[in-house]
Amino acid sequence: MALLGLGVGYLLGSMPSTWLLGRWRGVDLRRSGTGNVGSSNLARSSGLWIAVVGFFLDAAKGVAAALLGGMWGDAGGVLAGWGVVAGHGWSPWLRFVGGRSQTVALSAGAVIAPWGTLAILPILGVGFFSRRLALSWPVAVVVWPVASGLVDGAAGAVYAAGAAVLTLLLRLIGSRQMPRHALRRAWRSRLLYDREE
């Protein structure tokens, strides 16, 4: 039954709320700015306030998935959390294009591993205020499973570890073509700065 959580999470995550908001404003996020279907790119293309709406819709997907999956126990909650991250990043409605899933990962984590998730917010806060948010994410996700394991138990640690791997994979490969030249520079640039070389 816990596997149902994975499916529920994936379906919720795949709903392209930020892309729909962009289309409402006449912008296809896949062809605008960074090409990322997330609230950051929505802010660049359509303005701050609509991006705030997109952010809260993304966060709601993560919370809803974790709560629904939790009906099937800890395993269901963890699988639903992973599902919502994967669904947001590889949406079938957008030909498997999506966002980086950091917002949905954190919001699902607020339900599944609340104290571990809270523990990494200062790292992300420093990144935000120093304008190095992209660089702070890899640091935060190294700390996340450890902190979650210490204060939220095994389910929290397992969720955080899986969400960390998925969000880093989305940053490194996502739906983007990897250039055949300068692979090492491209990987480093995507991992540390979430941008093309």
Buried (B, 14 or more C-beta within 10 A) or exposed (E): EBEBBBBBBBBBBBBBBBBBBBEEEEBEBBEBBBBBBBBBBBBBBBEEEBBEBBBBBBBBBBBBBBBBBBBBBBBBBBBBBBBBBBBBBBBEEBEEBBBBBBBBBBBBBBBBBBBBBBBBEEBBEBBEEEEBBBBBBBBBBEBBBBBBBEBBBEBBBBBBBBBBBBBBBBBBEBBBEEEEEEEEEBBEBBBBEBEEB
